[in-house]
Amino acid sequence: MRLRSRFAVRCAKITSFLIKKMNRGSGVTLPGYVARRIDPHILKEISGQVREKILVTMGTNGKTTTNAILCRALESEGKKVIINRTGANMMNGIISAFVLATDRKGRLDADFACIEVDELAAVGVLPQLQPDCGVLTNISRDQLDRFGEVDITFSKLMAAVTSVPDMKLIITCDDILSCSLAQESGNPYVTCGISEQIFDDISRSEIRESIFCRKCGSKLEYEFFHYGQLGIYRCPSCGWKRPDPDYSAENITMREDGLYSFDLDGQHIDSTARTPYNIYNTLSAYTALKTAGAGYRTFKTMIEAFDYGNNRESIFHIKGAKVQLHLAKNPIGFQQKVSLVLKDPDPKDIIIQINDTSQDGTDISWLWDVDFQYLGDSNAASITTAGTRKYDMGLRLKYEDIPCSSTTDMRSAILDLVKNGTKNLYVIVNYSGLYRINHLLTELEKGTEGGQSR
């Protein structure tokens, strides 16, 4: 390793140590910034030490879960893996993951790297990483203030993908946008998809990012929608259609315990997935592993014990009450959570916290793309809004004639509902509230008194 690179690694590690020593955070992005300021090519330098392959995961929904499955599958076969576990998926966070994993001499001991990459950051990250395999989960609307409309995201991803023409793409061919990108990019690609209808009406919603043929512009015909624009499609004018997937999940059923079973590449899997969306994440990961030639041999055993939560779907038991915490950060993701709530027929209380920090996206107009009217049939005893945009969330529910209250004190609201509510509480938050509320609920479950959140 070059002297400049070794110095960059050293300074990054000192930065990480000081951040943790002063209790100023987890230190997963600033060390990368420091290393990059000293050596702009540090990511290319260190990632080049990965012995076998580098896998990246991109897309609007499912990146963190898919990436975690990839990592766990490879580790279950004894591989040493570098991963940005915290979801720090911008350039600095990715650099930190590599730099902080090196030894004192800046050497990396890794067979594989599994890296989650933000769609906009991919343009800068991919040329330096030179990945062998890129998983594209889907393309749909996200933070409007960052991404703009979905065509901008499509263009950015296209630029990123074509900058590494040897990278093999893993795409969900049910998504017309992902399928179009793969076919237009010129990169080699492998497809996966689900050919049977498993999503309910609530999950499917009416959010359609593209329903026109990418070849001739005619309106597509759909056999059915999974959700959003994902489904079985064909163009009546030019004949372009959803290709038969190379890998597919089949015979998908929900068990009595509310979890999903399915067949995958000749194996029957009794998964711990609670939403059909996670079947897509599992399918994408398996397809990537088969393509990479590792991590798939012990996949059945690994995935049947896998925790899909990743701190984004967590269950707590507090003073005799069941409390579920869920992340919902965009229309498609929130629609899945609404569907999940309605699958529970028991009386329940719901808290929805919506913030508008830079981490969340300052434009929260996407709330109007979610079909909240279904919550009127959710058997909810109470719905409470919280966060910096609690009144916007309350207004959205008011337009659906759904009564709600608001709170400025999440801790007190949770404790009150745990004590006096239905004993069945759902807490739905966007990004900036996730860590704090997870920390708060963990402390409350343990019976400690230090948790504070707002």
C-alpha positions in Angstrom: 0.0 0.0 0.0 1.2 3.5 -0.8 2.5 5.7 2.0 -0.3 8.2 1.4 -2.9 5.5 1.7 -1.5 4.1 4.9 -1.5 7.6 6.4 -5.2 8.0 5.3 -6.1 4.8 7.0 -4.3 5.8 10.2 -6.0 9.2 10.4 -9.4 7.6 9.7 -8.9 5.1 12.5 -7.9 7.8 15.0 -11.0 9.8 14.0 -13.2 6.8 14.6 -11.6 6.2 18.0 -12.0 9.9 19.1 -15.7 9.9 18.0 -16.5 6.8 20.1 -14.3 8.0 23.0 -16.2 11.3 23.2 -19.5 9.5 22.7 -20.3 11.6 19.7 -21.8 8.9 17.5 -21.0 5.6 15.9 -18.2 7.0 13.7 -19.3 5.3 10.5 -19.1 8.3 8.0 -16.5 10.9 9.3 -13.6 8.5 9.1 -14.3 7.9 5.5 -14.4 11.6 4.8 -11.0 12.1 6.5 -9.5 9.2 4.6 -10.8 10.5 1.3 -9.5 14.0 1.9 -6.1 12.6 2.4 -6.2 10.0 -0.4 -9.0 10.5 -3.0 -8.3 7.0 -4.4 -8.4 5.2 -1.0 -11.6 3.2 -1.8 -10.1 1.8 -5.0 -6.8 1.0 -3.2 -8.4 -0.9 -0.3 -11.3 -2.6 -2.2 -8.7 -4.0 -4.6 -7.5 -6.2 -1.8 -10.7 -8.2 -1.7 -9.7 -11.7 -2.6 -12.8 -13.0 -4.4 -15.7 -10.8 -5.4 -17.4 -7.5 -4.6 -21.2 -7.4 -4.6 -23.2 -4.2 -4.4 -26.9 -3.7 -3.7 -28.8 -0.8 -5.1 -32.5 0.2 -5.5 -35.3 2.1 -3.8 -36.5 -0.5 -1.4 -34.9 -3.6 0.2 -31.2 -2.7 -0.1 -30.3 -3.2 3.6 -32.2 -6.5 3.9 -30.9 -7.9 0.7 -27.3 -6.9 1.5 -27.6 -8.5 5.0 -28.8 -11.7 3.4 -25.9 -11.8 1.0 -23.4 -11.2 3.9 -24.9 -13.8 6.2 -25.1 -16.4 3.4 -21.4 -16.0 2.6 -20.4 -16.0 6.2 -22.3 -19.2 6.7 -19.9 -20.8 4.2 -16.9 -19.6 6.2 -16.2 -16.6 4.0 -14.7 -13.4 5.4 -16.9 -10.5 4.4 -16.7 -6.7 4.5 -20.1 -5.0 4.8 -21.4 -1.5 5.6 -23.8 -3.0 8.2 -25.2 0.3 9.5 -26.6 1.3 6.1 -24.1 4.1 5.7 -24.4 3.8 1.9 -22.9 7.1 0.7 -19.3 7.4 -0.4 -17.9 8.3 3.1 -19.8 5.5 4.8 -18.6 2.9 2.3 -15.0 4.1 2.6 -15.3 3.9 6.4 -16.4 0.2 6.2 -13.3 -0.7 4.2 -10.8 1.5 6.1 -11.9 0.5 9.6 -11.7 -3.2 8.7 -8.0 -3.1 7.9 -5.1 -4.1 10.2 -2.4 -1.7 11.5 -0.6 -1.9 8.1 -3.7 -1.1 6.1 -4.2 -4.7 4.9 -7.6 -6.1 4.4 -8.5 -9.7 5.2 -11.6 -10.3 3.2 -12.9 -12.9 0.7 -16.0 -10.9 -0.3 -17.4 -7.4 0.1 -21.2 -6.8 0.3 -21.8 -3.1 0.0 -25.1 -1.3 0.0 -24.9 1.8 -2.3 -27.3 4.8 -2.4 -28.7 5.3 -5.9 -27.3 8.8 -6.3 -23.9 7.9 -4.8 -23.5 4.9 -7.1 -22.1 7.1 -9.9 -19.0 7.9 -7.9 -18.8 4.7 -5.9 -19.0 2.0 -8.6 -16.0 3.1 -10.8 -13.8 2.9 -7.7 -15.2 -0.4 -6.4 -15.3 -2.2 -9.7 -18.0 -4.7 -8.5 -18.3 -8.1 -10.0 -22.1 -8.2 -9.3 -24.7 -5.5 -8.8 -28.1 -6.3 -7.4 -30.9 -3.8 -8.4 -33.9 -4.5 -6.2 -36.3 -2.0 -7.8 -36.7 1.6 -9.0 -39.6 3.7 -7.5 -40.2 7.1 -6.0 -38.3 8.0 -2.9 -37.1 11.3 -1.3 -38.3 13.9 -3.8 -36.0 16.6 -2.5 -33.0 14.3 -3.2 -34.0 12.1 -6.1 -36.7 14.1 -7.9 -39.0 12.1 -10.1 -38.2 8.5 -10.8 -36.7 9.2 -14.3 -33.8 11.0 -12.6 -33.1 8.0 -10.4 -33.2 5.8 -13.6 -30.7 8.1 -15.4 -28.3 8.2 -12.4 -28.4 4.4 -12.1 -27.9 4.0 -15.8 -24.8 6.2 -15.7 -23.4 4.2 -12.7 -24.1 0.8 -14.2 -22.6 1.6 -17.6 -19.4 3.0 -15.9 -18.6 -0.7 -14.9 -19.6 -2.6 -18.1 -18.3 -5.9 -16.8 -20.5 -5.8 -13.7 -23.2 -8.5 -14.0 -26.6 -7.1 -13.0 -29.2 -9.0 -10.9 -32.6 -7.5 -11.6 -36.2 -8.1 -10.7 -37.7 -8.5 -14.1 -41.2 -7.9 -12.7 -40.2 -4.2 -12.5 -40.3 -2.7 -15.9 -37.9 0.1 -14.9 -35.2 -2.3 -13.7 -35.7 -4.6 -16.7 -35.4 -1.7 -19.1 -32.3 -0.5 -17.4 -30.6 -3.9 -17.7 -31.5 -4.3 -21.3 -30.5 -0.8 -22.3 -27.2 -0.8 -20.3 -25.4 -3.4 -22.3 -24.2 -5.0 -19.0 -24.6 -8.8 -18.7 -27.6 -9.5 -16.5 -29.5 -12.3 -14.7 -33.3 -12.0 -13.9 -35.5 -13.1 -11.0 -39.2 -12.7 -10.4 -42.4 -14.0 -9.0 -45.0 -15.3 -11.5 -47.9 -15.9 -9.1 -50.1 -13.2 -7.5 -49.4 -13.0 -3.8 -49.8 -9.4 -2.8 -53.1 -8.3 -1.4 -55.1 -5.3 -2.7 -53.7 -3.1 0.1 -50.1 -3.9 -0.7 -50.6 -3.3 -4.4 -52.0 0.2 -4.0 -52.3 2.5 -7.0 -48.8 3.9 -7.2 -47.5 3.3 -10.7 -44.1 4.8 -11.7 -44.3 3.7 -15.3 -47.0 1.9 -17.2 -45.8 2.7 -20.7 -43.6 0.6 -23.0 -40.0 1.6 -22.8 -39.5 0.6 -26.4 -42.4 2.2 -28.3 -44.3 4.3 -25.7 -47.6 2.4 -25.9 -49.6 1.7 -22.8 -48.7 -1.7 -21.3 -51.2 -4.4 -20.6 -50.8 -6.2 -17.2 -51.9 -9.7 -16.4 -51.7 -8.5 -12.7 -49.8 -6.1 -10.5 -47.7 -7.3 -7.5 -47.4 -3.7 -6.2 -46.6 -0.4 -7.8 -45.6 -1.0 -11.4 -44.2 -4.5 -10.6 -46.2 -7.3 -12.3 -46.6 -9.4 -15.4 -46.7 -7.0 -18.3 -46.6 -6.9 -22.1 -46.9 -4.3 -24.8 -49.8 -4.9 -27.2 -48.0 -2.8 -29.9 -44.4 -4.0 -30.2 -44.6 -7.2 -28.2 -42.1 -6.3 -25.5 -42.9 -8.2 -22.4 -41.7 -9.3 -19.0 -39.1 -12.0 -19.6 -39.3 -15.4 -18.0 -37.1 -15.1 -14.9 -33.9 -17.1 -14.6 -34.8 -17.7 -10.9 -38.3 -17.6 -9.3 -39.9 -18.1 -5.9 -42.9 -20.4 -6.3 -45.7 -22.0 -4.4 -45.8 -19.1 -2.0 -48.0 -19.5 1.0 -48.6 -17.8 4.4 -48.4 -20.2 7.3 -50.7 -20.1 10.3 -48.0 -18.3 12.3 -48.2 -15.4 9.7 -44.8 -16.2 8.1 -44.2 -17.2 4.5 -43.1 -20.5 2.9 -42.0 -20.9 -0.7 -40.0 -23.0 -3.1 -36.7 -21.6 -4.4 -34.5 -23.4 -6.9 -35.8 -26.8 -5.9 -35.7 -26.1 -2.2 -38.7 -25.7 0.1 -38.1 -22.8 2.5 -40.0 -22.1 5.7 -38.8 -18.5 6.1 -39.2 -16.0 8.9 -40.5 -13.4 6.4 -43.6 -11.6 7.6 -44.2 -9.6 4.4 -44.2 -10.9 0.8 -41.9 -8.0 -0.1 -39.1 -9.9 1.8 -39.6 -12.8 -0.5 -38.3 -10.5 -3.3 -35.3 -9.5 -1.2 -34.5 -13.2 -0.5 -34.9 -14.1 -4.2 -32.6 -11.3 -5.3 -30.0 -12.3 -2.8 -30.1 -15.9 -3.8 -29.8 -15.1 -7.5 -26.8 -13.0 -6.8 -25.2 -15.7 -4.8 -25.7 -18.3 -7.5 -24.3 -15.9 -10.0 -21.3 -15.2 -7.8 -20.8 -18.9 -7.2 -20.7 -18.8 -3.4 -23.1 -18.6 -0.4 -25.9 -20.6 -1.9 -25.0 -24.1 -0.7 -26.1 -23.5 2.9 -28.8 -21.0 1.9 -31.8 -22.9 3.1 -30.5 -23.4 6.6 -29.3 -19.8 6.8 -32.4 -18.1 5.5 -34.8 -20.2 7.7 -33.1 -18.7 10.7 -32.5 -15.2 9.3 -33.9 -12.2 11.1 -35.4 -9.9 8.5 -35.8 -7.1 11.0 -32.4 -5.4 10.7 -33.7 -3.1 13.5 -36.3 -2.0 10.9 -39.0 -4.5 11.9 -38.6 -5.2 15.6 -40.8 -6.7 18.3 -40.6 -5.7 22.0 -42.5 -6.8 25.0 -43.1 -4.0 27.5 -45.2 -4.4 30.7 -47.3 -7.1 29.2 -47.8 -5.4 25.9 -46.5 -6.3 22.4 -44.9 -3.4 20.7 -43.8 -3.5 17.0 -41.5 -1.0 15.5 -41.5 -0.6 11.7 -39.6 1.7 9.3 -41.6 3.3 6.4 -39.7 5.8 4.3 -41.5 6.1 1.0 -44.9 5.3 -0.6 -44.2 1.7 -1.5 -42.7 0.9 1.8 -45.4 2.5 3.8 -48.1 0.7 1.8 -46.5 -2.6 2.8 -46.7 -1.6 6.5 -50.4 -0.6 6.1 -51.0 -4.0 4.7 -49.1 -5.7 7.6 -51.2 -3.8 10.1 -54.4 -4.9 8.5 -53.3 -8.6 8.5 -53.6 -8.4 12.3 -57.3 -8.6 13.2 -56.9 -7.9 16.9 -57.6 -4.4 18.4 -54.5 -2.3 18.3 -53.0 1.2 18.9 -50.9 2.9 16.2 -48.3 5.7 16.5 -47.0 7.2 13.3 -43.9 9.4 13.6 -43.0 11.5 10.6 -39.9 13.7 10.6 -38.4 15.9 7.8 -34.7 16.0 8.5 -32.2 15.8 5.7 -31.9 12.1 6.5 -35.7 11.6 6.0 -36.1 14.0 3.1 -37.5 17.5 3.7 -40.3 17.0 1.1 -43.0 14.8 2.8 -45.6 15.2 0.0 -45.2 11.5 -0.7 -47.6 10.9 2.2 -50.4 11.7 -0.2 -49.4 8.7 -2.4 -50.1 6.2 0.4 -53.6 4.7 0.6 -54.2 5.5 4.2 -57.9 5.0 3.9 -57.3 1.3 4.7 -56.4 2.2 8.3 -60.1 3.0 8.8 -60.6 -0.8 8.7 -57.6 -1.7 10.8 -59.5 -2.2 14.1 -57.4 0.6 15.6 -58.5 1.8 19.1 -56.3 4.9 18.6 -54.0 6.5 16.1 -51.4 9.0 17.3 -49.1 11.2 15.1 -45.7 12.4 16.2 -42.5 14.0 14.9 -41.8 17.3 13.3 -44.5 16.7 10.7 -47.1 15.3 13.0 -49.7 17.8 11.9 -49.1 17.0 8.2 -49.6 13.3 9.0 -52.8 14.2 11.0 -54.1 16.2 8.1 -53.5 13.3 5.7 -55.6 11.0 8.0 -58.3 13.7 8.4 -58.8 13.7 4.6 -59.6 10.0 5.0 -62.0 10.7 7.9 -59.7 8.8 10.3 -59.6 10.3 13.8 -56.2 10.7 15.4 -54.4 12.7 18.2 -50.9 14.0 18.3 -48.0 14.0 20.8 -44.8 15.8 21.4 -43.5 13.1 23.8 -43.0 9.7 22.3 -41.9 8.1 25.5 -45.0 9.2 27.5 -47.3 8.2 24.6 -45.8 4.8 24.3 -45.9 4.2 28.1 -49.5 5.4 28.3 -50.6 3.0 25.5 -48.6 0.1 26.9 -50.4 0.6 30.3 -53.9 1.7 29.2 -54.2 0.6 25.6 -54.9 -2.6 23.7 -51.6 -4.2 24.6 -51.0 -4.4 20.9 -49.0 -1.3 19.7 -47.6 -0.6 16.3 -45.0 2.2 16.0 -44.2 3.3 12.4 -41.4 5.8 11.9 -39.3 7.2 9.1 -35.5 7.3 9.1 -34.4 9.8 11.7 -36.8 8.3 14.3 -35.7 4.7 13.9 -32.5 4.7 16.0 -34.0 6.8 18.8 -37.2 4.8 19.1 -35.4 1.5 18.8 -33.1 2.6 21.6 -36.1 3.8 23.7 -38.1 0.6 23.3 -35.0 -1.5 24.1 -34.6 0.4 27.4 -38.3 0.2 28.2 -38.3 -3.5 27.5 -35.3 -3.9 29.9 -37.0 -1.8 32.5 -34.4 1.0 32.5 -35.5 4.6 32.9 -33.0 6.5 30.7 -34.8 6.4 27.4 -35.8 9.8 26.1 -37.1 10.6 22.7 -39.2 13.2 21.0 
